[in-house]
Structures are given as C-alpha cells and as structure tokens.
C-alpha cells in the first residue's frame, strides 16, 4: 500500500519516512543539527517547493518531525515557549495543507522524553492530539493518527524500522530518540 510520507511518534521515540512515486531522488542530510530532505546529486532539477525541507529539528530537548516547511515554525513556536499542542496547531493551521494536485496533508509531531504530540492538517480537518504510545499518521490513506506497533528504542533503530516498513516506495528515513537530549539517525535508500 502507498501511504506517502509518514511519521511515527511516541514518548521518547519518533521517525519520519519519505515515500515517493514522483520525486524518488532524495536523501536526508544533516546540516548543523537539523535533518533536511534534499535532492540527490543526480536528481532532475525542479522548482517544486515540496521537494526539499527540514524534516527534523530540535527545540529544548525535544524533536520536531514533519513532511514540509511547517517543521520550522513549529520549532520556532516551541522555542518561544508554546506548548507542543499550540505550536503544532498554530503552524499547521497557518500553512494549511499543501496546494498540490493531491491536496497533500501536512503532518508533524513533537517528541519529548515522556510526552509526544501528533498533528495533521488536511483539506477537511485539523487534528492535534497528545499520544502516549507510538502513533502513525501519513499523507495518504492513513491521514487519521492511529496507534502503531513500533519497537525501536534508539534513533538508528527508528530510522531503520521506518525505512523497512511494508509501505510502498521508500526513499529515506530519519529516526529520533529523546531522553533529555535528541539523538538523530538517517537511512538513505540506494
């Protein structure tokens, strides 16, 4: 099944995976502690604003994960002292769903060592909720957050597990583990 880009977030653990039929020539690179989705050197040029973006940032010992440019304002709101719920709701509502051919939802999560919050803005809804167990939300087919079996306990395990999940068109994945500080890991496809 193709569910597009997705996140899994729970207290202390999180992952983001790029799954793509249209733009598979991407990878995740680290830039000063931020993980960024970027075209590979052999990718065709594009002016599509949804191809490259920060997908993991850190704010005061928490990780912010998401599928687009909204990761930055969520992080900025957290840095200003907003609660995770308000930071997600404000950024997602402000930027709204992606205005592409598919009305792609924006998905995001905030992972702390003992708390996690997940959010999605779709054409028909804005959903933000605190979660106590790993929870998945995706851009297609799985755009309602739901509890999800996820066994990873380290950032490397989270990235590998997300990349290896049986959803179509895996491109790359990032994992985070949060325990007072944020550990990050990346798996890039071939």
Secondary structure, 3 states (H helix, E strand, C coil): CCCCCEEEEECCEEEEEEECCCCCCEEEEEECCEEEEEECCCCCCCCCCCCCEEEEEEECCEEEEECCCHHHHHHHHHHCCCCHHHHHHHHHHHHCCCCCCCCCCEEEEEECCCCEEEEEEECCEEEEEEECCCEEEECCCCCCCEECCCCCCCHHHHHHHHHHCCCCCEEEEEEEEECCCEEEEEEECC
